[in-house]
Amino acid sequence: MTNGSDDRPRPTPELLEQLRHGKALLRGRRRDLSLPEKVRAVIELQRACLPLLARQRALQSWERVWDVEP
C-alpha cells in the first residue's frame, strides 16, 4: 500500500538552488526593513492569521492584533 507521494518527481538541484537563492533574497530584504516596517508587517500577518485561528478554536486572551501604530 503506497501513500501516493512516491509518484511525485523529486525537485531538481537547479530548482532547489533557485528556491534557496530566492529565500536568501527575501531574508535580506526583510532584514533591511526599518523597525516600523517590521512591526507593520507583523501586524499585517496578525490581521490575516487571527481570524483563521478564531474560526478553528477560541482565541486566548493574549492572542489579539497589537494595538500600536508603527
C-alpha positions in Angstrom: 0.0 0.0 0.0 1.5 3.3 -1.1 0.5 6.8 0.0 0.9 8.3 -3.5 3.7 10.7 -2.6 6.2 8.2 -4.1 4.8 9.0 -7.5 5.8 12.7 -7.4 9.0 13.7 -9.2 11.8 15.0 -6.9 12.8 18.6 -7.3 15.9 19.1 -9.5 19.1 20.5 -8.0 18.6 23.6 -10.2 15.1 24.2 -8.7 16.4 23.8 -5.2 19.2 26.3 -5.9 16.7 28.8 -7.2 14.5 28.4 -4.2 17.4 28.8 -1.8 18.5 31.9 -3.7 15.0 33.4 -3.6 14.8 32.7 0.1 18.1 34.4 0.8 16.9 37.5 -1.2 13.7 37.6 0.8 15.6 37.2 4.1 17.9 40.1 3.1 15.0 42.4 2.2 13.3 41.7 5.5 16.5 42.1 7.5 17.0 45.6 5.9 13.5 46.8 6.8 13.3 49.6 9.4 11.8 48.7 12.7 8.4 50.4 12.0 8.2 48.5 8.7 8.9 45.2 10.6 6.2 46.0 13.2 3.8 46.9 10.3 4.5 43.5 8.7 3.9 41.6 12.0 0.6 43.5 12.5 -0.5 42.7 8.9 0.2 39.0 9.5 -1.7 39.1 12.8 -4.7 40.6 11.0 -4.5 37.8 8.4 -3.9 34.8 10.7 -6.0 35.6 13.8 -9.4 35.3 12.1 -8.3 32.0 10.6 -7.4 30.7 14.1 -10.6 32.1 15.6 -12.6 30.0 13.2 -10.9 26.9 14.4 -10.8 27.5 18.2 -11.4 30.1 20.8 -8.5 32.5 21.0 -6.5 33.0 24.2 -6.7 36.4 25.9 -3.3 37.3 24.6 -4.0 36.3 21.0 -5.0 39.6 19.5 -3.8 42.1 17.0 -1.3 44.6 18.6 -2.9 47.9 19.3 0.1 50.0 18.1 0.8 52.4 15.3 4.1 51.6 13.7 
